[in-house]
Amino acid sequence: MNGGIVHDLLSSATPEPVRIDWPRVEGWLGTPLPTAYRELAERFGSLFVGDWLWIHAPVRLAGYPTFDKELAGVRSEARDACDATGLPAPTFHPKRGGLLPFGSGRGGEGLFWDTTGADPEVWPVVVLAHARGAYGNAGWIRTGLPLLAFLEALVTTGVSEDAHALGPLPATAERAYGGRPASYWTPPDRAARSDPRRKGLTAGSGLKALQVLVPPPEGRAPTVVDEGLPADYRALMEVYGPGTWRDWLRVGHPDDLRSSGLRDDDFLPFADSVDADVLGWVREGLPDRWRLAWVPRHSDPGPAMHLPFTAALLAWLRGTPVDGVFAAPDPDVDLVDQATFEPYGHR
């Protein structure tokens, strides 16, 4: 490594080295990586710089997201920030010249390499930063600096472009996450292909297919629902009970339906999103013929759907649009990893 403050910081720390299978990691990414990054990762695992930035490494840390999920999170955060700001959606690697994430910051910053050039050793670092105190005012800082020169600038002058700046940061560097030991990480390709839940993305229908894709929680007593509600909802409650799907859609306990302030004679809500959208039934005819109706928080309700809730839920988890209902799947995260259910207690 070259001289300078960063060199001195890194030279003063002597953590245990980390074993990384670079041919396998780079094969998974589809590109070689800068030598300086490889050296840092082998020595530190993930690195925490200036009490602010994480340089993510292809290692495993117990209790923390795996490397592939860390990179997916950086991409997702960047997409959301650009959408909130009105910036064009970024182009990510492996598209030609796309941005390749490698780090993130306490303030929601994303660190990327601009892979336009053929030589990874001179890839410049690009930062997605937020104006102070203003999410929805993101901007790109094109530093023009390779990794070590970028880190040097961070702890000396800082980097900036237009109204967006990052640093200068304190001259500190240490193994991330409190020095937690890092272990060998395997790219997810093999495990993902052999995951038995993957069959639930394509095979079967209804509650049986849902249970393959999202195994029900163990050790819970069935939630009993009276016959005055649709049969597919009653069956879903018996198997899963109330809880949150894909960290976004909360399906309520049947007892909660009676006390909802949105309930009226024609509309019975039974689920809501983290964005305060509401899903309910239009109560016309017998319960099994009730149509689903989606009431978004910030727009007009769409037309009611002749679709059982379990069928709509399964289609959504499979990544299929449901008449504009529900949040779109994250394009950077495997659908199997997004197919989650978290039960919640009921008072």
Phi, psi and omega in degrees: 000153179287169178284178179122180183300314182298319177302315181295319179298313183289327181290334183280347181257138182227064177289166176295136179294157183245136178274125180229130178273086186297319177303320181288317180296314182290329174295321178294319179285333182084022179196147168291161183241158181300142181301319181300320178295317180298318180295318178296317182295319180294329184272319187249341198073224175283139187246139179247118188244133173063024182056028186215320189246139173257130169260105186285142181234153179284068179227168179253133177234118183303129177088001181234158180301149177288165186303316181297323179287328176298313180295319178299322179295322178295317178296315181297317179298320179294318178300314181296318181294319179293320178296317180294331182270340184089018177277153174302146179297135180290155173261125184253150168303139019268010173297149185304125179071013183287164179280135179248113183288148175214356182198172181207170184228165180301328183269017182086009179294151173240137177251132184221155164262139169277110187269020181302317181284154182283339186258110180300336183296338181244013177303127178278148178278136176239135182244132168263114185241164178245138172299148187305124175069019187219084171292140188097007175227054183278159177202158182267138171248110180265097190286332185071010187246137170290175194305304185294321177295325176296313179297322177298316179295324182301322184262007177239291185256341191079172176233148183203160173202125183054235184271003186249137183214156175218123182088182003291145181257161175303146182279074179228149176205130182205164175299134187290165175058048175067025180075017181303133181300142179256147179231178185294136179242137178250127176307152194280358190307307185294312181298321182295319182291330184265358181296120182297339178295337184299333178298330180291348177285338186228329189263138173082182181208167173065204187297324180297315178293323179299321181290334175288315182289321181230092180303133182296154177297144182270151170076015179254147177282143179301145175270118183274132182236136179290165187282004179277007179238160183306143184298323182291326175293318179298317179295321179298317180296322180297326183271316187252326188074184179288150179170185186248128180260134178050036177056024186220319186250116181262118179262123190280160172291145182302330178295331182287338184294331183288334186255005183296133179289345180270353184289140169219190186293334186253342186231128180236102179286145178222355180210155175213162182257169176294344177266010178071021168284158185233138176241134181206184179251142168272114190272088176230123180080201180291151184308321182289354177252002178298139178268151175280142176225134182252127181243092180294152181291323190245015178208175183287149177299147176272179178292147177294150187245137173273076185210123176300148183299318182299322177294319178295319180297315180296317179299318180297314180294335177278357178088013180267129178302142181241076178051039179076004181270147176076155179290145178293149177294154178287120184291348183260000182236134179305139181301324179297320179291334179276344183278086185234157174219130178238109181290157174229154181287164179231127183285000000 
